[in-house]
Amino acid sequence: MTRTVTSIVALAVALSAGSAIAAERGIVNNATGEGVFPSAAVAASKSSDQVRAELAEAVRSGAVIANNATGELVLPAGAARFEAGLTRAQVRAELDEAIRNGDVIANNATLERVGDAS
């Protein structure tokens, strides 16, 4: 019994050592144990300050996604409103009208509108 356990432990150690050596060289297909592929190249990453600056520029230019389902950007979705310089009261009036007409999206995942929801 101890001989069998010792053999199994020795086999497990040998297999894990082989996997570790193969993993150092690249990615191994564990299902077949074959096909050592070279490691993927890692692109140079940006600093946090660079990412924050890019995000701030995207927000300023309107290049932020407004609708996940369609991929529509903020600027094209409301370009006229940005240029028109509407007051807060005008925007509130437009929102109230859209709610009355049922043009407000109730569910972003299904794009179901308020008027359609029952």
C-alpha positions as protocol buffer text, in pm:
chain_id: "A"
residue {
  index: 1
  type: MET
  ca { x: 0 y: 0 z: 0 }
}
residue {
  index: 2
  type: THR
  ca { x: 276 y: 245 z: 93 }
}
residue {
  index: 3
  type: ARG
  ca { x: 461 y: 154 z: -222 }
}
residue {
  index: 4
  type: THR
  ca { x: 156 y: 249 z: -433 }
}
residue {
  index: 5
  type: VAL
  ca { x: 114 y: 580 z: -247 }
}
residue {
  index: 6
  type: THR
  ca { x: 484 y: 656 z: -287 }
}
residue {
  index: 7
  type: SER
  ca { x: 463 y: 580 z: -659 }
}
residue {
  index: 8
  type: ILE
  ca { x: 160 y: 805 z: -703 }
}
residue {
  index: 9
  type: VAL
  ca { x: 327 y: 1091 z: -515 }
}
residue {
  index: 10
  type: ALA
  ca { x: 646 y: 1052 z: -720 }
}
residue {
  index: 11
  type: LEU
  ca { x: 444 y: 1054 z: -1041 }
}
residue {
  index: 12
  type: ALA
  ca { x: 251 y: 1368 z: -934 }
}
residue {
  index: 13
  type: VAL
  ca { x: 574 y: 1550 z: -849 }
}
residue {
  index: 14
  type: ALA
  ca { x: 728 y: 1455 z: -1183 }
}
residue {
  index: 15
  type: LEU
  ca { x: 422 y: 1573 z: -1377 }
}
residue {
  index: 16
  type: SER
  ca { x: 401 y: 1903 z: -1191 }
}
residue {
  index: 17
  type: ALA
  ca { x: 770 y: 1968 z: -1247 }
}
residue {
  index: 18
  type: GLY
  ca { x: 726 y: 1905 z: -1619 }
}
residue {
  index: 19
  type: SER
  ca { x: 429 y: 2143 z: -1630 }
}
residue {
  index: 20
  type: ALA
  ca { x: 625 y: 2410 z: -1446 }
}
residue {
  index: 21
  type: ILE
  ca { x: 913 y: 2387 z: -1692 }
}
residue {
  index: 22
  type: ALA
  ca { x: 674 y: 2403 z: -1988 }
}
residue {
  index: 23
  type: ALA
  ca { x: 487 y: 2695 z: -1833 }
}
residue {
  index: 24
  type: GLU
  ca { x: 809 y: 2895 z: -1813 }
}
residue {
  index: 25
  type: ARG
  ca { x: 845 y: 2862 z: -2189 }
}
residue {
  index: 26
  type: GLY
  ca { x: 487 y: 2953 z: -2275 }
}
residue {
  index: 27
  type: ILE
  ca { x: 131 y: 2828 z: -2260 }
}
residue {
  index: 28
  type: VAL
  ca { x: 65 y: 2453 z: -2247 }
}
residue {
  index: 29
  type: ASN
  ca { x: -255 y: 2284 z: -2360 }
}
residue {
  index: 30
  type: ASN
  ca { x: -341 y: 2092 z: -2043 }
}
residue {
  index: 31
  type: ALA
  ca { x: -596 y: 1870 z: -2218 }
}
residue {
  index: 32
  type: THR
  ca { x: -337 y: 1709 z: -2446 }
}
residue {
  index: 33
  type: GLY
  ca { x: -13 y: 1806 z: -2275 }
}
residue {
  index: 34
  type: GLU
  ca { x: 122 y: 1914 z: -2611 }
}
residue {
  index: 35
  type: GLY
  ca { x: 173 y: 2239 z: -2792 }
}
residue {
  index: 36
  type: VAL
  ca { x: 398 y: 2472 z: -2603 }
}
residue {
  index: 37
  type: PHE
  ca { x: 324 y: 2814 z: -2745 }
}
residue {
  index: 38
  type: PRO
  ca { x: 536 y: 3124 z: -2695 }
}
residue {
  index: 39
  type: SER
  ca { x: 421 y: 3362 z: -2424 }
}
residue {
  index: 40
  type: ALA
  ca { x: 204 y: 3650 z: -2539 }
}
residue {
  index: 41
  type: ALA
  ca { x: 386 y: 3979 z: -2576 }
}
residue {
  index: 42
  type: VAL
  ca { x: 283 y: 4238 z: -2318 }
}
residue {
  index: 43
  type: ALA
  ca { x: 230 y: 4588 z: -2453 }
}
residue {
  index: 44
  type: ALA
  ca { x: 377 y: 4878 z: -2263 }
}
residue {
  index: 45
  type: SER
  ca { x: 114 y: 5003 z: -2024 }
}
residue {
  index: 46
  type: LYS
  ca { x: 16 y: 5362 z: -1962 }
}
residue {
  index: 47
  type: SER
  ca { x: 48 y: 5544 z: -1634 }
}
residue {
  index: 48
  type: SER
  ca { x: -261 y: 5628 z: -1429 }
}
residue {
  index: 49
  type: ASP
  ca { x: -215 y: 5997 z: -1511 }
}
residue {
  index: 50
  type: GLN
  ca { x: -213 y: 5924 z: -1885 }
}
residue {
  index: 51
  type: VAL
  ca { x: -533 y: 5718 z: -1858 }
}
residue {
  index: 52
  type: ARG
  ca { x: -705 y: 5990 z: -1652 }
}
residue {
  index: 53
  type: ALA
  ca { x: -602 y: 6254 z: -1907 }
}
residue {
  index: 54
  type: GLU
  ca { x: -739 y: 6044 z: -2194 }
}
residue {
  index: 55
  type: LEU
  ca { x: -1067 y: 5992 z: -2009 }
}
residue {
  index: 56
  type: ALA
  ca { x: -1102 y: 6363 z: -1934 }
}
residue {
  index: 57
  type: GLU
  ca { x: -1040 y: 6445 z: -2302 }
}
residue {
  index: 58
  type: ALA
  ca { x: -1296 y: 6185 z: -2412 }
}
residue {
  index: 59
  type: VAL
  ca { x: -1555 y: 6330 z: -2175 }
}
residue {
  index: 60
  type: ARG
  ca { x: -1483 y: 6684 z: -2301 }
}
residue {
  index: 61
  type: SER
  ca { x: -1508 y: 6579 z: -2667 }
}
residue {
  index: 62
  type: GLY
  ca { x: -1819 y: 6363 z: -2613 }
}
residue {
  index: 63
  type: ALA
  ca { x: -1642 y: 6042 z: -2720 }
}
residue {
  index: 64
  type: VAL
  ca { x: -1800 y: 5842 z: -2437 }
}
residue {
  index: 65
  type: ILE
  ca { x: -2060 y: 5573 z: -2504 }
}
residue {
  index: 66
  type: ALA
  ca { x: -2414 y: 5695 z: -2426 }
}
residue {
  index: 67
  type: ASN
  ca { x: -2600 y: 5373 z: -2513 }
}
residue {
  index: 68
  type: ASN
  ca { x: -2443 y: 5033 z: -2450 }
}
residue {
  index: 69
  type: ALA
  ca { x: -2682 y: 4852 z: -2683 }
}
residue {
  index: 70
  type: THR
  ca { x: -2616 y: 5064 z: -2992 }
}
residue {
  index: 71
  type: GLY
  ca { x: -2270 y: 5200 z: -2908 }
}
residue {
  index: 72
  type: GLU
  ca { x: -2393 y: 5553 z: -2975 }
}
residue {
  index: 73
  type: LEU
  ca { x: -2157 y: 5818 z: -2842 }
}
residue {
  index: 74
  type: VAL
  ca { x: -2259 y: 6107 z: -2617 }
}
residue {
  index: 75
  type: LEU
  ca { x: -2172 y: 6378 z: -2867 }
}
residue {
  index: 76
  type: PRO
  ca { x: -2368 y: 6247 z: -3168 }
}
residue {
  index: 77
  type: ALA
  ca { x: -2659 y: 6156 z: -2939 }
}
residue {
  index: 78
  type: GLY
  ca { x: -2703 y: 6516 z: -2829 }
}
residue {
  index: 79
  type: ALA
  ca { x: -2473 y: 6726 z: -3046 }
}
residue {
  index: 80
  type: ALA
  ca { x: -2741 y: 6989 z: -3106 }
}
residue {
  index: 81
  type: ARG
  ca { x: -2802 y: 7024 z: -2732 }
}
residue {
  index: 82
  type: PHE
  ca { x: -2433 y: 7082 z: -2665 }
}
residue {
  index: 83
  type: GLU
  ca { x: -2418 y: 7352 z: -2928 }
}
residue {
  index: 84
  type: ALA
  ca { x: -2753 y: 7510 z: -2839 }
}
residue {
  index: 85
  type: GLY
  ca { x: -2652 y: 7595 z: -2483 }
}
residue {
  index: 86
  type: LEU
  ca { x: -2992 y: 7514 z: -2335 }
}
residue {
  index: 87
  type: THR
  ca { x: -3077 y: 7634 z: -1989 }
}
residue {
  index: 88
  type: ARG
  ca { x: -3157 y: 7397 z: -1705 }
}
residue {
  index: 89
  type: ALA
  ca { x: -3527 y: 7486 z: -1731 }
}
residue {
  index: 90
  type: GLN
  ca { x: -3532 y: 7412 z: -2104 }
}
residue {
  index: 91
  type: VAL
  ca { x: -3369 y: 7073 z: -2052 }
}
residue {
  index: 92
  type: ARG
  ca { x: -3616 y: 6993 z: -1773 }
}
residue {
  index: 93
  type: ALA
  ca { x: -3906 y: 7090 z: -2004 }
}
residue {
  index: 94
  type: GLU
  ca { x: -3770 y: 6862 z: -2278 }
}
residue {
  index: 95
  type: LEU
  ca { x: -3741 y: 6577 z: -2029 }
}
residue {
  index: 96
  type: ASP
  ca { x: -4097 y: 6628 z: -1905 }
}
residue {
  index: 97
  type: GLU
  ca { x: -4223 y: 6625 z: -2264 }
}
residue {
  index: 98
  type: ALA
  ca { x: -4026 y: 6307 z: -2343 }
}
residue {
  index: 99
  type: ILE
  ca { x: -4173 y: 6139 z: -2035 }
}
residue {
  index: 100
  type: ARG
  ca { x: -4527 y: 6240 z: -2137 }
}
residue {
  index: 101
  type: ASN
  ca { x: -4468 y: 6109 z: -2492 }
}
residue {
  index: 102
  type: GLY
  ca { x: -4314 y: 5783 z: -2367 }
}
residue {
  index: 103
  type: ASP
  ca { x: -3981 y: 5852 z: -2537 }
}
residue {
  index: 104
  type: VAL
  ca { x: -3770 y: 5777 z: -2228 }
}
residue {
  index: 105
  type: ILE
  ca { x: -3597 y: 5437 z: -2219 }
}
residue {
  index: 106
  type: ALA
  ca { x: -3716 y: 5234 z: -1920 }
}
residue {
  index: 107
  type: ASN
  ca { x: -3477 y: 4941 z: -1965 }
}
residue {
  index: 108
  type: ASN
  ca { x: -3134 y: 4996 z: -2119 }
}
residue {
  index: 109
  type: ALA
  ca { x: -3082 y: 4624 z: -2182 }
}
residue {
  index: 110
  type: THR
  ca { x: -3399 y: 4573 z: -2388 }
}
residue {
  index: 111
  type: LEU
  ca { x: -3443 y: 4937 z: -2501 }
}
residue {
  index: 112
  type: GLU
  ca { x: -3803 y: 4919 z: -2380 }
}
residue {
  index: 113
  type: ARG
  ca { x: -3952 y: 5266 z: -2356 }
}
residue {
  index: 114
  type: VAL
  ca { x: -4161 y: 5403 z: -2069 }
}
residue {
  index: 115
  type: GLY
  ca { x: -4474 y: 5411 z: -2286 }
}
residue {
  index: 116
  type: ASP
  ca { x: -4424 y: 5043 z: -2381 }
}
residue {
  index: 117
  type: ALA
  ca { x: -4377 y: 4921 z: -2023 }
}
residue {
  index: 118
  type: SER
  ca { x: -4702 y: 4790 z: -1878 }
}
